[in-house]
Amino acid sequence: MVRLIDAEPVLKLEAVRLTLGSLAGPVNILNGIELVVRQGEAIGLVGPSGSGKSTMLMVMTGLERPTSGRVLVKSREISAMSEDESARFRRGNVGIVFQSFHLIPTMTALENVAVPLELALVPDAFEKARQELVNVGLGHRLEHYPSQLSGGEQQRVALARALAPRPSLVFADEPTGNLDGRTGAEIVEMMFRLQRERGSTLVLVTHDEALARRCDRIVRLRDGRIEAIEDAPGEASVEPAPAPAPVSISVSPEPPAPVAPAAIVAPAAVVAERPAPAADPAPAGQPHAATPEPSTGEPPAPAPSAEPEPAPPEPPAEPFRLVEEDTVPTDALAAIDPAPASEPAPTPEPPSPAAARVE
């Protein structure tokens, strides 16, 4: 939203004071307020509870007369008017959106919006009221009574009623205070959109700092005085950001984790190679048993009487291990389970091709 610095002032407060009596004595509500609001501008009034925000809004609309000072709306001193005069002046120049809606319970939504148009003697009041309800998204709720509407729908009716006469100034007192976050955001969007389209001036009372920053300026109140006036980012700060351009991201697959080499499993046909048992040493003076010769039908020759040479020492036994069948040496097969040295060896059978199997 662009604020026109040289636009015509539509609202001026000059040294406005408001003092109310009480049992404890006079209470100063407003203390010398000075403010100028220009046509088409959006003003956010913020401050802590009791700072005078709502009272200041009532004074600006002519609903409350100040104790001293002047309030000028469209160059007319509304603070000097009687109650009836100020009501007639508001009829076509000022629209008010209250926090509590203030709809007439015995009238439908369409009738509530048509009331200010009929009082202003606007022709085709109901047709224009219908169009205002369509503008706020309630074209399907024209004949519903306030009790048949949700809080958000009632606030939309109140907004349509305030905007139907096309006023120069729109005042909103905590318009989202009685609504949930999502519904309140919809009302705010609608209010700012219609204000921009029609070029009206908006004065918004709120506790919501983010909502106030959508206005052109922020007026901060404390103890009935203007503490500061700040330029706010305005509508430009809440424009939706352009969608980012799609970014192509290529993700290189992570290298596979190293896999431990699988244990080498021997073929199913394996044999157990057991170390040959150490031969019992022959008694002193006796020769070792000789390897039996193939049988020829004759009794074996007697062992030579010569003293045999001592047998070489046996190699140390190897640990038990699995080997493939075709790798078993023939010598090892011959050494498995030899006959005891003390017993005569049986007559061996002639060798055959199946001799290579394991005992």
C-alpha positions in Angstrom: 0.0 0.0 0.0 1.4 3.4 -1.0 0.7 6.3 1.4 0.2 9.7 -0.2 2.1 12.2 2.0 0.4 15.2 0.3 -3.1 13.7 0.5 -5.9 15.8 2.0 -6.2 15.3 5.8 -9.4 13.5 6.5 -9.1 13.4 10.3 -7.5 15.8 12.7 -7.3 15.8 16.5 -6.1 19.0 18.1 -5.2 19.0 21.9 -7.9 16.5 22.6 -8.5 15.8 26.3 -11.1 13.7 28.0 -11.7 13.6 31.7 -14.3 11.5 33.4 -15.6 11.8 37.0 -15.5 9.0 39.5 -16.0 8.6 43.3 -12.2 8.8 43.7 -12.0 12.0 41.7 -11.6 13.0 38.0 -9.8 10.4 35.8 -7.8 11.7 32.8 -8.4 9.3 29.9 -6.9 11.3 27.1 -4.2 13.9 27.6 -3.6 16.4 24.8 -3.8 14.1 21.7 -2.5 15.6 18.5 -2.9 13.5 15.3 -3.4 14.0 11.6 -4.7 11.2 9.4 -4.8 11.5 5.6 -7.1 10.2 3.0 -6.5 6.5 2.0 -4.1 6.0 4.9 -4.3 3.0 7.3 -3.4 3.8 11.0 -2.9 1.2 13.7 -3.6 2.2 17.3 -1.6 0.0 19.7 -0.9 0.2 23.4 -1.4 -1.7 26.7 -4.8 -2.2 28.2 -6.1 1.1 29.7 -3.9 3.3 27.5 -7.0 5.0 25.9 -7.1 3.3 22.5 -10.8 2.5 22.4 -11.7 5.8 24.0 -9.7 7.7 21.4 -11.6 5.8 18.7 -14.9 6.8 20.2 -13.9 10.4 20.3 -12.8 10.3 16.6 -16.2 8.8 15.5 -18.2 11.4 17.5 -19.6 8.7 19.8 -17.8 10.4 22.7 -17.4 14.2 23.1 -14.1 15.3 24.4 -13.7 17.5 27.4 -11.6 20.0 25.5 -9.9 20.2 22.1 -11.2 19.7 18.6 -12.0 16.7 16.4 -12.3 17.5 12.7 -13.6 14.9 10.2 -13.5 15.9 6.5 -13.0 19.5 7.7 -16.1 19.5 9.9 -15.8 19.8 13.6 -17.6 16.7 14.8 -16.7 17.5 18.4 -19.0 20.6 18.3 -22.0 18.7 16.9 -25.0 17.5 18.9 -25.7 13.8 19.2 -28.3 13.9 16.4 -26.1 16.0 14.2 -23.1 13.7 14.6 -25.3 10.6 14.0 -26.5 12.1 10.7 -22.9 13.0 9.8 -21.7 9.5 10.4 -24.5 8.0 8.4 -22.7 8.5 5.1 -19.1 9.3 6.1 -18.1 6.9 8.9 -18.3 3.1 9.2 -17.6 1.3 12.4 -16.7 -2.4 13.0 -17.2 -3.3 16.7 -15.5 -6.2 18.5 -18.9 -7.5 19.7 -20.6 -7.2 16.2 -23.7 -5.4 17.6 -26.0 -6.9 15.0 -29.8 -6.5 15.4 -30.9 -10.0 16.5 -34.4 -9.9 15.1 -33.1 -9.0 11.6 -31.6 -11.3 9.0 -28.1 -10.7 7.7 -29.5 -9.0 4.6 -31.7 -6.7 6.7 -28.8 -5.8 9.1 -26.7 -4.6 6.2 -29.6 -2.8 4.5 -30.4 -0.7 7.7 -27.7 2.0 7.2 -28.5 2.2 3.5 -32.2 2.8 4.2 -31.4 5.4 6.8 -29.2 7.2 4.3 -32.1 7.0 1.7 -29.9 5.1 -0.7 -32.0 3.7 -3.6 -32.1 -0.1 -4.0 -30.8 -0.6 -0.5 -31.5 -4.3 -0.4 -29.8 -5.0 -3.7 -26.7 -3.2 -2.6 -26.8 -4.9 0.8 -27.0 -8.3 -1.1 -23.9 -7.3 -3.1 -22.0 -6.3 0.0 -22.7 -9.7 1.6 -21.6 -11.4 -1.6 -18.3 -9.4 -1.4 -17.6 -10.8 2.1 -18.5 -14.4 1.1 -22.0 -14.6 2.6 -24.1 -14.8 -0.5 -25.6 -18.1 0.8 -26.5 -16.7 4.3 -28.7 -13.7 3.3 -31.8 -14.9 5.2 -30.1 -16.2 8.3 -30.4 -14.5 11.7 -27.4 -13.7 13.8 -28.1 -16.6 16.1 -27.8 -18.9 13.1 -24.4 -17.6 12.1 -21.0 -18.4 13.5 -18.8 -15.7 15.1 -16.8 -15.3 11.9 -19.9 -15.0 9.8 -21.4 -12.4 12.2 -18.2 -10.3 11.9 -18.5 -10.5 8.1 -22.0 -9.2 8.3 -20.8 -6.4 10.6 -18.0 -5.6 8.1 -20.4 -5.5 5.2 -22.8 -3.2 7.2 -19.9 -0.8 7.9 -18.8 -0.7 4.3 -22.1 -0.7 2.6 -22.6 3.1 2.6 -19.1 3.5 1.1 -17.8 5.7 3.9 -14.6 7.8 3.7 -13.4 6.5 7.1 -13.6 3.0 8.5 -13.0 2.4 12.2 -12.4 -1.1 13.6 -12.1 -1.8 17.3 -10.4 -5.1 17.8 -12.2 -6.7 14.9 -10.6 -10.1 15.5 -10.8 -10.1 19.3 -13.7 -12.6 19.4 -12.5 -14.8 16.6 -10.1 -17.8 16.2 -6.8 -17.2 14.5 -7.8 -18.5 11.1 -11.2 -16.7 10.9 -9.6 -13.5 12.2 -7.0 -13.6 9.5 -9.7 -14.0 6.8 -11.6 -11.0 8.2 -8.4 -8.9 8.2 -7.6 -9.8 4.7 -11.1 -8.9 3.6 -11.0 -5.6 5.4 -7.6 -4.5 4.0 -8.7 -5.6 0.5 -11.9 -3.6 0.5 -10.1 -0.6 2.0 -7.6 -0.6 -0.8 -10.2 -1.1 -3.5 -12.3 1.8 -2.3 -9.5 4.1 -1.2 -11.1 4.7 2.2 -9.1 5.6 5.4 -8.8 2.9 8.0 -8.2 3.4 11.7 -7.6 0.1 13.4 -7.4 -0.5 17.2 -5.5 -3.7 18.1 -3.3 -5.5 20.5 -1.8 -7.5 17.7 1.6 -6.0 16.7 1.8 -8.0 13.5 -1.7 -6.7 12.5 -0.7 -3.2 13.3 2.4 -3.5 11.1 0.2 -4.1 8.1 -0.9 -0.4 8.4 1.0 2.6 7.0 1.7 4.1 10.4 1.5 2.8 14.0 0.4 5.2 16.8 1.5 4.0 20.2 -0.5 5.1 23.2 0.4 5.0 26.9 -1.5 6.6 29.8 -3.7 8.6 27.5 -0.8 10.1 25.5 0.8 9.4 22.2 4.1 7.9 23.0 5.4 7.4 19.5 4.3 7.5 15.8 6.1 5.0 13.6 6.1 4.4 9.9 5.1 0.7 9.4 6.0 -1.5 6.5 2.4 -1.5 5.3 0.8 -4.0 3.0 4.1 -4.6 1.1 5.4 -6.5 4.1 2.7 -9.1 3.9 2.6 -9.6 0.1 3.0 -13.3 -0.6 6.6 -14.0 -1.6 7.2 -15.2 -5.1 7.5 -19.0 -5.4 11.1 -20.0 -5.5 12.4 -21.4 -8.7 12.6 -25.2 -8.7 16.1 -26.3 -7.9 17.4 -29.5 -9.2 19.4 -31.3 -6.6 21.3 -34.4 -7.6 22.3 -36.6 -4.8 25.1 -39.0 -5.4 24.4 -42.3 -3.9 26.6 -43.2 -1.0 29.1 -45.9 -1.8 27.9 -49.2 -0.5 29.3 -50.2 2.9 32.2 -52.6 2.7 31.0 -56.1 3.1 33.1 -58.6 5.0 34.2 -61.5 2.8 32.0 -64.4 3.3 33.6 -67.4 5.0 34.8 -69.9 2.5 32.8 -73.0 2.8 34.4 -76.2 1.7 32.4 -78.5 -0.7 30.0 -80.8 0.9 32.1 -83.8 0.0 34.9 -83.3 2.5 36.8 -85.7 4.6 38.4 -85.2 8.0 42.1 -85.4 8.0 43.2 -86.6 11.4 46.8 -86.7 12.4 48.2 -90.1 12.4 48.6 -91.5 16.0 52.1 -91.8 17.2 53.3 -95.4 17.0 54.1 -97.0 20.2 57.9 -97.4 20.4 58.9 -101.0 20.0 60.5 -102.7 23.0 64.2 -102.6 23.1 65.8 -105.2 20.9 62.6 -105.8 18.9 62.3 -104.5 15.3 59.3 -102.5 14.2 56.6 -104.2 12.3 57.3 -104.1 8.6 54.7 -103.1 6.1 52.9 -106.2 5.0 53.6 -107.3 1.4 50.9 -108.4 -0.9 49.8 -112.0 -0.2 51.3 -114.6 -2.5 49.9 -117.7 -0.7 53.2 -118.3 1.1 53.9 -117.5 4.7 55.6 -114.2 5.3 59.3 -114.1 5.5 60.8 -113.9 8.9 62.1 -110.5 10.0 65.8 -110.0 9.6 67.8 -110.5 12.7 70.0 -107.5 12.1 69.4 -104.6 14.4 67.1 -102.2 12.5 68.0 -98.6 12.3 66.0 -96.4 14.8 62.9 -94.9 13.2 63.0 -91.2 12.5 61.0 -89.1 15.0 57.4 -88.5 14.1 56.5 -84.9 13.0 54.3 -83.0 15.4 50.6 -83.6 15.0 48.8 -81.0 12.9 45.6 -79.4 14.1 42.3 -80.8 13.0 41.2 -79.2 9.7 38.9 -79.7 6.8 40.2 -80.4 3.4 38.6 -81.3 0.1 38.5 -85.0 -0.8 40.5 -84.6 -3.9 43.3 -82.8 -2.1 43.9 -85.6 0.5 47.4 -87.0 -0.2 47.6 -90.7 -0.7 50.3 -91.1 1.9 48.0 -89.6 4.5 45.3 -92.1 3.7 47.7 -94.9 4.1 48.7 -93.6 7.5 45.1 -93.4 8.9 44.4 -96.0 11.6 47.4 -98.3 11.0 47.2 -101.7 12.6 48.7 -101.9 16.1 52.3 -102.9 16.1 51.8 -105.7 18.7 49.3 -107.6 16.6 50.1 -109.3 13.3 48.6 -107.4 10.4 45.9 -109.2 8.5 46.6 -110.4 5.0 45.8 -107.4 2.8 43.5 -107.7 -0.1 44.9 -106.9 -3.6 44.7 -103.2 -4.3 41.6 -102.0 -6.0 40.5 -98.6 -7.4 38.3 -98.0 -4.4 41.2 -98.1 -2.1 41.4 -94.3 -2.1 38.2 -93.8 0.0 38.4 -93.0 3.7 38.1 -95.7 6.3 
